[in-house]
Amino acid sequence: MSTATYRAAVVRTPNGPDSIEIVDVPLAEPRPGQVRVAVAAAPVNPTDLGVVGGFFHAMGMIDQPEHTGLGWDFAGTVDAVGPGVNLAEGTRVAGVVTGFDRDFGTFAERLIVDAADLAAVPDGLGLDAASTVPLSGLSAAQIVDLLGDAPAEGARLLVTGAAGAIGANVVSLARDRNWRVTGLARTGDEAFVRGLGAEFTTVAEPGWDAVVDTSSQQEWGLAPVRDGGVFVGVRPNIVPEAERGITVKTLMVQSDGARLGELLARAAAGRLATRVHAVMPLSRAAEAYKATAEGGLRGRYVLQP
């Protein structure tokens, strides 16, 4: 009797997008509290480039004996449930798997996750669009949690990379916490950033009460932050050393099904940006990675198994 399998994208020896392989993986059953999802859509994120390029392997953050799974967030339908899970098969869901050191990922036909990490996708929100919400949305929400409510005095917030997926979501969510937000982006992104309700700039001038740096290089460091201000970054491996009384915080995104449900509802209502650049089959994962690596995208490549 043959064993059921599903296809998944992995890397064995990371050496850029051409090292991506599509392999057959034995189909497993969900354990108590778990759900097996038939993945319908999974976006390529900038973080994925570091995995296939070996960046996180070189840092000692990945040490898989056979292969490393690819992909972080996803949307799909419930395929099977373990004991204690009250979700019907066929329910549309979305979620994110975190951490780098794993042999599975979301670029796969099937995925087993904890039910608590899932959220139902609202009617009216397509699965391609929904798949772009979990990582960027939860990252932004947890960044804003690190900022907290804007103080009565000193509420000027600069968000770098404000036209990117995480940055745009930070702009939207921080305004709800009474921050007076200015987005830093390229000149061509001005209309989009202002459309989010933020002011716009192309220069990281000093003097901001708080700075959220969503850029992958963290190139400005603490220079734009005033003395005694707040800095929040997205690279735990690049943390500026505190100076001038500045509070330095770094995001380590966590799964949160309940919070994700709120973000998906917000996206369905048109109050959180979901931008899909293009949809490609899983077999063209390497091509999607290469296009993402070129930069300048204002939307995600979404892979469909």
C-alpha positions as CSV (number, residue, x, y, z in Angstrom):
1,M,0.0,0.0,0.0
2,S,1.5,3.3,-1.1
3,T,1.9,6.2,1.4
4,A,0.1,9.4,0.7
5,T,2.3,12.4,0.0
6,Y,2.2,16.1,-0.7
7,R,4.5,18.5,-2.5
8,A,6.6,21.1,-0.6
9,A,9.3,23.5,-1.5
10,V,12.5,23.1,0.5
11,V,16.3,23.8,0.3
12,R,18.9,21.3,1.2
13,T,22.1,23.3,0.6
14,P,21.0,27.0,0.4
15,N,22.6,28.8,-2.5
16,G,20.0,31.2,-3.7
17,P,16.6,30.6,-5.5
18,D,18.0,28.0,-7.8
19,S,18.6,25.7,-4.8
20,I,14.9,25.4,-4.2
21,E,13.6,21.9,-4.7
22,I,10.0,20.6,-4.8
23,V,9.9,17.3,-2.9
24,D,7.3,14.8,-1.9
25,V,6.6,14.6,1.9
26,P,4.6,11.9,3.6
27,L,1.1,13.1,4.6
28,A,0.7,13.1,8.4
29,E,-2.5,13.3,10.6
30,P,-3.1,16.2,12.9
31,R,-2.5,15.6,16.7
32,P,-4.7,16.9,19.5
33,G,-5.2,20.6,19.1
34,Q,-3.9,20.6,15.6
35,V,-5.3,21.3,12.1
36,R,-4.2,20.1,8.7
37,V,-4.7,22.8,6.1
38,A,-4.9,22.4,2.4
39,V,-2.8,25.5,1.4
40,A,-4.4,27.6,-1.3
41,A,-2.0,30.6,-1.2
42,A,1.3,31.5,0.4
43,P,3.3,34.7,-0.2
44,V,7.0,35.2,-0.7
45,N,8.4,37.6,1.9
46,P,11.7,39.3,2.0
47,T,12.7,37.1,4.9
48,D,12.4,34.1,2.7
49,L,15.3,35.4,0.6
50,G,17.7,35.1,3.6
51,V,16.7,31.4,4.1
52,V,17.4,30.3,0.5
53,G,20.5,32.4,0.4
54,G,21.9,30.7,3.5
55,F,22.0,33.9,5.6
56,F,20.3,32.4,8.6
57,H,22.2,29.1,8.3
58,A,25.4,31.0,8.5
59,M,24.2,32.7,11.6
60,G,23.5,29.4,13.3
61,M,19.7,30.0,13.3
62,I,19.0,27.0,11.0
63,D,20.4,23.6,11.5
64,Q,18.2,21.0,9.7
65,P,19.8,17.6,9.0
66,E,17.9,17.0,5.7
67,H,16.2,20.1,4.4
68,T,14.7,23.4,5.5
69,G,11.1,24.3,4.9
70,L,10.2,27.5,3.1
71,G,7.4,30.0,3.7
72,W,5.8,31.8,6.7
73,D,2.2,32.8,6.1
74,F,-0.6,31.1,4.2
75,A,-4.3,30.8,3.6
76,G,-6.3,27.7,2.7
77,T,-9.1,25.4,3.9
78,V,-9.3,23.0,6.8
79,D,-8.5,19.5,5.5
80,A,-8.5,17.5,8.7
81,V,-8.6,18.2,12.5
82,G,-7.1,16.5,15.5
83,P,-9.0,15.7,18.7
84,G,-10.3,18.7,20.6
85,V,-10.5,21.0,17.6
86,N,-13.9,22.6,16.8
87,L,-13.3,23.6,13.2
88,A,-15.3,22.1,10.3
89,E,-13.5,20.7,7.3
90,G,-13.6,23.2,4.5
91,T,-13.4,26.2,6.8
92,R,-11.3,29.0,5.2
93,V,-8.4,29.9,7.4
94,A,-5.2,31.8,7.5
95,G,-2.1,31.7,9.7
96,V,1.6,32.1,10.1
97,V,4.4,29.7,11.2
98,T,7.3,31.4,12.9
99,G,10.9,30.6,13.6
100,F,13.6,29.7,11.1
101,D,14.8,26.3,12.2
102,R,12.1,24.0,10.8
103,D,11.8,21.3,8.1
104,F,8.4,22.4,7.0
105,G,6.9,25.6,5.6
106,T,3.9,27.1,4.0
107,F,5.1,26.6,0.4
108,A,3.4,23.2,0.4
109,E,0.2,21.5,-0.5
110,R,-0.5,20.6,3.1
111,L,0.5,22.1,6.4
112,I,-0.2,21.0,10.0
113,V,-0.5,23.8,12.6
114,D,-1.9,24.5,16.0
115,A,-5.6,25.4,15.9
116,A,-4.9,28.4,18.2
117,D,-2.6,29.9,15.6
118,L,-5.4,30.0,12.9
119,A,-8.1,32.6,12.2
120,A,-11.1,32.2,9.9
121,V,-11.0,34.2,6.7
122,P,-14.0,36.5,6.5
123,D,-16.4,36.3,3.6
124,G,-15.5,38.8,0.9
125,L,-11.8,38.4,1.4
126,G,-10.1,36.1,-1.2
127,L,-7.5,33.6,0.0
128,D,-4.8,35.1,-2.2
129,A,-5.3,38.5,-0.4
130,A,-5.8,36.9,3.0
131,S,-2.5,35.0,2.7
132,T,-0.6,38.4,2.7
133,V,-2.0,39.4,6.1
134,P,-0.6,37.1,8.8
135,L,3.1,37.9,8.8
136,S,3.0,41.6,7.8
137,G,-0.2,42.2,9.8
138,L,0.9,40.5,13.0
139,S,4.4,42.1,12.7
140,A,2.8,45.5,12.4
141,A,0.4,45.0,15.3
142,Q,3.1,43.7,17.6
143,I,5.3,46.6,16.7
144,V,2.6,49.0,17.6
145,D,2.1,47.1,20.9
146,L,5.8,47.8,21.6
147,L,5.2,51.5,20.9
148,G,2.1,51.6,23.0
149,D,-0.4,54.5,23.0
150,A,1.1,57.8,21.9
151,P,1.9,60.1,24.8
152,A,0.1,63.4,25.1
153,E,3.4,65.2,24.4
154,G,5.9,63.7,21.9
155,A,3.7,61.7,19.5
156,R,5.6,62.2,16.3
157,L,6.3,58.9,14.7
158,L,8.5,58.2,11.7
159,V,7.9,54.8,9.9
160,T,10.6,53.9,7.4
161,G,9.7,51.6,4.6
162,A,6.2,53.0,4.9
163,A,5.2,51.7,1.4
164,G,6.2,48.2,2.2
165,A,3.9,45.5,3.6
166,I,4.9,45.9,7.3
167,G,5.5,49.6,7.2
168,A,2.1,50.4,5.6
169,N,0.3,48.3,8.2
170,V,2.3,50.1,11.0
171,V,1.1,53.4,9.6
172,S,-2.5,52.3,9.7
173,L,-2.4,50.7,13.1
174,A,-0.3,53.4,14.8
175,R,-2.8,56.1,13.9
176,D,-5.4,54.2,15.9
177,R,-3.1,54.6,18.9
178,N,-3.0,58.4,18.4
179,W,0.5,58.6,16.9
180,R,1.0,61.4,14.4
181,V,2.6,59.3,11.7
182,T,5.0,60.3,8.9
183,G,5.9,57.7,6.4
184,L,9.4,57.6,4.8
185,A,9.5,56.0,1.3
186,R,10.5,56.7,-2.2
187,T,9.1,59.7,-4.1
188,G,6.9,57.4,-6.3
189,D,5.2,56.0,-3.2
190,E,4.0,59.4,-1.9
191,A,0.4,59.0,-3.0
192,F,0.1,55.6,-1.5
193,V,1.6,56.7,1.9
194,R,-0.6,59.8,2.1
195,G,-3.6,57.6,1.2
196,L,-2.9,55.7,4.4
197,G,-3.5,59.0,6.3
198,A,0.2,59.7,7.0
199,E,2.4,62.6,6.2
200,F,5.2,61.9,3.8
201,T,9.0,62.3,3.6
202,T,11.9,60.9,1.7
203,V,14.6,61.9,4.3
204,A,15.1,60.5,7.8
205,E,15.9,63.8,9.5
206,P,16.7,63.8,13.3
207,G,14.3,64.8,16.0
208,W,11.5,62.2,16.0
209,D,9.8,61.1,19.2
210,A,9.7,57.5,17.9
211,V,11.0,55.7,14.9
212,V,9.8,52.3,13.5
213,D,12.5,51.1,11.1
214,T,10.9,48.4,8.9
215,S,13.8,48.4,6.4
216,S,15.8,45.2,6.1
217,Q,19.1,47.0,6.5
218,Q,18.3,49.2,9.5
219,E,20.5,51.7,7.7
220,W,19.6,54.8,9.7
221,G,20.1,53.3,13.2
222,L,19.2,55.7,16.0
223,A,20.2,58.9,14.2
224,P,16.6,60.1,13.5
225,V,15.4,59.5,17.1
226,R,15.5,62.4,19.5
227,D,17.2,62.1,22.9
228,G,15.0,60.0,25.2
229,G,12.9,58.7,22.3
230,V,11.9,55.2,21.2
231,F,13.3,53.0,18.4
232,V,11.6,49.8,17.2
233,G,13.4,47.6,14.7
234,V,12.5,44.4,12.8
235,R,15.9,42.8,12.7
236,P,16.7,40.9,16.0
237,N,20.2,40.3,14.7
238,I,20.9,44.0,14.0
239,V,20.0,45.9,17.3
240,P,21.5,49.4,17.7
241,E,23.2,50.0,21.0
242,A,21.1,52.3,23.1
243,E,22.4,55.8,23.5
244,R,21.2,59.3,24.4
245,G,18.5,57.8,26.7
246,I,16.7,56.1,23.7
247,T,14.6,53.1,24.4
248,V,15.5,50.3,21.9
249,K,13.0,47.5,21.1
250,T,13.1,44.7,18.5
251,L,10.3,42.7,17.1
252,M,10.1,38.9,17.4
253,V,6.8,38.2,15.7
254,Q,4.6,35.6,17.4
255,S,1.6,33.6,16.1
256,D,-1.7,34.9,17.6
257,G,-4.9,33.5,16.1
258,A,-7.2,35.9,17.9
259,R,-5.3,39.0,16.9
260,L,-5.0,37.7,13.3
261,G,-8.8,37.4,13.2
262,E,-9.1,41.1,14.0
263,L,-6.6,42.0,11.3
264,L,-8.4,39.8,8.7
265,A,-11.7,41.5,9.5
266,R,-10.0,44.8,9.1
267,A,-8.6,43.8,5.7
268,A,-12.0,42.5,4.6
269,A,-13.4,45.9,5.5
270,G,-10.8,47.7,3.4
271,R,-9.0,49.1,6.4
272,L,-5.8,47.2,6.1
273,A,-3.8,47.0,2.8
274,T,-3.6,43.6,1.0
275,R,-1.4,43.8,-2.1
276,V,-0.8,40.9,-4.4
277,H,1.7,41.6,-7.1
278,A,1.2,38.3,-9.0
279,V,0.1,34.7,-8.5
280,M,2.4,31.8,-9.5
281,P,2.3,28.0,-9.2
282,L,4.5,26.4,-6.6
283,S,6.6,25.0,-9.4
284,R,7.8,28.5,-10.2
285,A,8.9,29.3,-6.7
286,A,12.5,30.0,-7.7
287,E,11.2,32.6,-10.3
288,A,9.1,34.3,-7.6
289,Y,12.1,34.5,-5.3
290,K,14.3,36.0,-8.0
291,A,11.7,38.7,-8.8
292,T,11.3,39.5,-5.1
293,A,15.1,39.8,-4.7
294,E,15.1,42.5,-7.4
295,G,13.2,44.7,-5.0
296,G,10.8,47.6,-5.6
297,L,7.7,45.5,-5.4
298,R,4.6,47.0,-3.8
299,G,2.9,43.7,-3.3
300,R,3.7,40.0,-2.8
301,Y,4.3,37.2,-5.2
302,V,1.8,34.5,-4.0
303,L,2.5,30.9,-4.6
304,Q,-0.4,28.4,-5.2
305,P,0.3,24.7,-4.7
